[in-house]
Structures are given as structure tokens and as C-alpha cells.
């Protein structure tokens, strides 16, 4: 059974850091690009970052560039999102999702339709 499980969320003060993990099981992570998305209350889900199958290509939303870093450890079937300099506007439920892309596609951040498998999400709250 294909499964993605997010962890690492919590309450943090502005300027603080969190490291989210996305643990996958039931499939070979080598064949999948992974995206991180978030949804704040009353807002649409949006792309945060994505990473290609090999990790050679990454993308970031403008709002998180320079603060967030995505990485993956295929041997451990885990993808990470390091979040630094957190702001109150980063408060949201964070989801990871898996896409098995065709050869010409690295990873997609502008659309969610390519992602076939989703985790349940982890809450991130940035507040003093």
C-alpha cells in the first residue's frame, strides 16, 4: 500500500526553524518526484517546493526562496523540508505528495494534478 506520512510540524516562534519529514512506504522513491504543498485556513492549497527523482532539480515558491530547503534521502525513503526564518504567514497544514513523472519532467510546483499520492498533512504554526 502506497503511503506518505508527514512529521515534524509544530508550534514555533517567528524566526524559528522546523524540519519536516515525508516518509514513504509501499513504493520505490527512486521513481518519484516529491512536492511539498501547504494550505492555510480559508486559502487554497499552494505549492511550496518540489524535488526531482534524483534530487538534481528543485523548485521553490517565491515566498519561501532563501528560507526553505528541500532534500531527499532515497535510501531512507524520506524527503525533508528544512524551514528557517519562519514567519506567521507560513502557518498552514503542510502536505507532501508523490508524482511518477515521464522522462522529460523533473518536478512540478505550479499544479497538483500530476501528484497521485498524498499524505495526511502536518500542522505548522508560527506564532509568538
C-alpha positions in Angstrom: 0.0 0.0 0.0 1.4 3.3 -1.1 1.7 5.7 1.9 3.2 9.1 2.6 3.5 10.3 6.2 4.5 13.8 7.2 6.0 14.6 10.5 8.0 17.4 12.2 5.3 20.1 12.4 4.5 22.1 15.5 4.4 25.5 17.1 7.4 27.8 16.6 8.1 31.4 17.2 8.7 33.8 14.3 12.3 33.5 13.1 12.5 29.9 14.3 13.1 26.7 12.3 11.4 23.4 11.7 12.4 20.3 9.7 9.5 18.4 8.1 9.9 14.8 7.0 7.9 12.9 4.5 8.4 9.1 4.9 7.2 7.0 2.1 6.4 3.3 2.0 4.9 0.8 -0.4 6.8 2.2 -3.4 10.3 2.9 -4.6 11.1 6.5 -4.0 13.7 6.4 -6.8 10.9 6.7 -9.4 9.0 9.6 -7.8 9.3 13.3 -7.7 8.1 14.8 -4.4 6.3 18.0 -3.8 5.5 19.9 -0.6 2.3 21.9 -0.5 0.5 23.9 2.2 -2.9 25.1 2.9 -3.7 27.9 5.3 -7.2 28.4 6.8 -9.5 29.9 4.2 -7.0 29.7 1.5 -6.3 27.4 -1.4 -3.6 24.8 -1.3 -0.4 26.1 -2.8 2.9 24.7 -3.9 5.9 25.3 -1.6 8.7 23.2 -3.1 9.4 20.2 -5.1 12.4 17.9 -5.9 13.1 15.6 -8.8 13.6 11.9 -8.6 17.4 12.2 -8.3 17.4 15.4 -6.4 19.2 17.2 -9.2 16.4 19.7 -9.7 14.5 21.7 -7.1 11.9 24.4 -7.2 10.6 26.9 -4.6 7.7 29.2 -4.3 8.9 32.9 -4.3 7.5 33.3 -0.8 9.9 30.7 0.6 13.0 31.1 -1.5 16.1 31.5 0.6 14.4 30.3 3.7 13.3 26.7 2.9 15.4 23.9 1.6 14.1 20.6 0.2 16.2 17.5 0.1 15.8 13.7 -0.2 17.4 10.5 1.0 16.2 7.8 -1.3 18.0 5.1 0.7 15.9 6.1 3.7 12.7 6.7 1.6 12.4 10.1 3.1 12.1 13.7 1.8 12.8 16.7 4.0 11.8 20.3 4.1 14.1 22.5 6.2 12.2 25.7 7.1 14.2 28.6 8.5 13.3 32.2 9.4 9.7 31.2 9.7 7.0 33.8 9.5 3.4 33.9 10.8 2.3 33.7 7.1 3.9 30.2 6.9 1.3 28.9 9.2 -0.6 26.1 7.4 -1.0 22.4 7.1 1.9 21.0 5.1 1.4 18.1 2.8 3.9 16.0 0.8 2.8 14.3 -2.5 4.4 11.9 -4.9 4.5 12.1 -8.7 5.8 9.4 -11.0 6.8 11.7 -13.9 7.6 10.9 -17.5 11.2 11.2 -18.6 11.0 14.8 -19.6 9.5 16.1 -16.4 11.6 16.9 -13.4 9.1 18.2 -10.8 6.0 20.4 -10.9 5.2 23.1 -8.4 2.5 25.1 -10.3 0.0 22.2 -10.4 -1.2 19.5 -8.2 -2.9 17.3 -10.8 0.4 15.5 -11.5 0.6 14.2 -7.9 -1.1 10.9 -7.5 -0.4 10.2 -3.8 -0.8 12.5 -0.8 0.0 12.4 2.9 -2.4 13.5 5.6 -0.5 16.6 6.4 1.3 18.1 9.4 0.4 21.4 11.1 2.9 24.2 11.2 2.0 27.2 13.4 4.3 30.2 13.6 3.3 32.5 16.4 4.7 34.4 19.4 
